Amino acid sequence: MSVSTPEIWRNGLWDNNPGLVQLLGLCPLLAVSNTTVNGLGLGLATMAVLVISSAAVSLLRSALRPEIRIPAFVLVIATTVTVVDLSLQAWLHDLSRVLGIFVPLIVTNCTILARAEAFASRQPLAAAVHDGLAQGAGFAAVLIILGAGRELVGHGTILADLDLLLGDRFAGFSVQVLPFDSGLLIALLPPGAFIGLGLMVAVRQYLVQRPQEHPRIAQNQKEPVS
């Protein structure tokens, strides 16, 4: 069954967002999202894995026997993660050291295997690439927003340590948003990650359910009181 490109993007960014709806990949999402740059770095790495593995699975779908497709998908994903991890170590070594084990752990992110099995293995190359981009962008958006919120509350800054991602010319760069150098320490600790993600999930649920509640309220207001 063919899926339109707008539907793919809406599904990845909102309707079926990996971080807010499926709640997959929470281990790296919660552990690494203490700054905006860390969230952006891991989000881009995850997006690269999703796009490359989805494209590879789509190209190989007709050549794989049904009984070996899952091991083959895992092999493709593991190879892609290894290439991305080695690329980070080669060109963004400092960022790779900060992200640490959570880049290799992308291979355990259930979103990637789920999209390979449920979508890429059944769709042509273009649709599979769009789906990888959409799902990766949705996951990266959650990482970036959560990282920015925790960094803002914890340090009062945004985009600190940008040199880890863009090079030495950005050393010392940061945007001081709040007038203090040290904020709430809990925002930078694991409890802050759980609280921040919980608030994001709650806001999304409110925005989704609000349009459904308004017609009921209007209908109740129109009903005469006996």
ChimeraX attribute file (.defattr): number of C-alpha atoms within 10 A of each C-alpha:
attribute: neighborCount
match mode: 1-to-1
recipient: residues
	/A:1	5
	/A:2	8
	/A:3	11
	/A:4	9
	/A:5	14
	/A:6	11
	/A:7	13
	/A:8	20
	/A:9	21
	/A:10	15
	/A:11	17
	/A:12	24
	/A:13	23
	/A:14	17
	/A:15	17
	/A:16	17
	/A:17	24
	/A:18	26
	/A:19	25
	/A:20	23
	/A:21	14
	/A:22	13
	/A:23	16
	/A:24	18
	/A:25	20
	/A:26	17
	/A:27	13
	/A:28	20
	/A:29	26
	/A:30	21
	/A:31	17
	/A:32	26
	/A:33	31
	/A:34	26
	/A:35	26
	/A:36	25
	/A:37	26
	/A:38	27
	/A:39	28
	/A:40	23
	/A:41	25
	/A:42	25
	/A:43	25
	/A:44	18
	/A:45	20
	/A:46	27
	/A:47	22
	/A:48	19
	/A:49	28
	/A:50	30
	/A:51	22
	/A:52	20
	/A:53	29
	/A:54	33
	/A:55	25
	/A:56	21
	/A:57	28
	/A:58	23
	/A:59	16
	/A:60	15
	/A:61	20
	/A:62	11
	/A:63	9
	/A:64	14
	/A:65	10
	/A:66	9
	/A:67	8
	/A:68	9
	/A:69	18
	/A:70	15
	/A:71	10
	/A:72	15
	/A:73	24
	/A:74	17
	/A:75	14
	/A:76	20
	/A:77	26
	/A:78	19
	/A:79	15
	/A:80	21
	/A:81	25
	/A:82	16
	/A:83	14
	/A:84	20
	/A:85	23
	/A:86	16
	/A:87	14
	/A:88	20
	/A:89	15
	/A:90	11
	/A:91	12
	/A:92	18
	/A:93	16
	/A:94	16
	/A:95	21
	/A:96	23
	/A:97	13
	/A:98	14
	/A:99	20
	/A:100	14
	/A:101	12
	/A:102	18
	/A:103	22
	/A:104	16
	/A:105	15
	/A:106	26
	/A:107	23
	/A:108	17
	/A:109	17
	/A:110	16
	/A:111	24
	/A:112	27
	/A:113	21
	/A:114	12
	/A:115	19
	/A:116	30
	/A:117	18
	/A:118	10
	/A:119	20
	/A:120	29
	/A:121	23
	/A:122	17
	/A:123	22
	/A:124	16
	/A:125	17
	/A:126	14
	/A:127	21
	/A:128	28
	/A:129	21
	/A:130	21
	/A:131	28
	/A:132	31
	/A:133	24
	/A:134	26
	/A:135	30
	/A:136	26
	/A:137	23
	/A:138	25
	/A:139	28
	/A:140	25
	/A:141	19
	/A:142	24
	/A:143	30
	/A:144	23
	/A:145	19
	/A:146	28
	/A:147	28
	/A:148	25
	/A:149	24
	/A:150	29
	/A:151	25
	/A:152	25
	/A:153	21
	/A:154	22
	/A:155	23
	/A:156	22
	/A:157	24
	/A:158	23
	/A:159	19
	/A:160	22
	/A:161	20
	/A:162	20
	/A:163	19
	/A:164	20
	/A:165	19
	/A:166	13
	/A:167	13
	/A:168	12
	/A:169	9
	/A:170	14
	/A:171	13
	/A:172	10
	/A:173	14
	/A:174	15
	/A:175	11
	/A:176	15
	/A:177	12
	/A:178	14
	/A:179	10
	/A:180	12
	/A:181	10
	/A:182	13
	/A:183	18
	/A:184	15
	/A:185	13
	/A:186	14
	/A:187	22
	/A:188	22
	/A:189	15
	/A:190	15
	/A:191	11
	/A:192	22
	/A:193	23
	/A:194	17
	/A:195	15
	/A:196	20
	/A:197	21
	/A:198	13
	/A:199	13
	/A:200	17
	/A:201	16
	/A:202	13
	/A:203	12
	/A:204	16
	/A:205	13
	/A:206	11
	/A:207	10
	/A:208	13
	/A:209	10
	/A:210	11
	/A:211	10
	/A:212	10
	/A:213	10
	/A:214	11
	/A:215	11
	/A:216	11
	/A:217	10
	/A:218	10
	/A:219	9
	/A:220	11
	/A:221	10
	/A:222	9
	/A:223	8
	/A:224	6
	/A:225	6
	/A:226	3
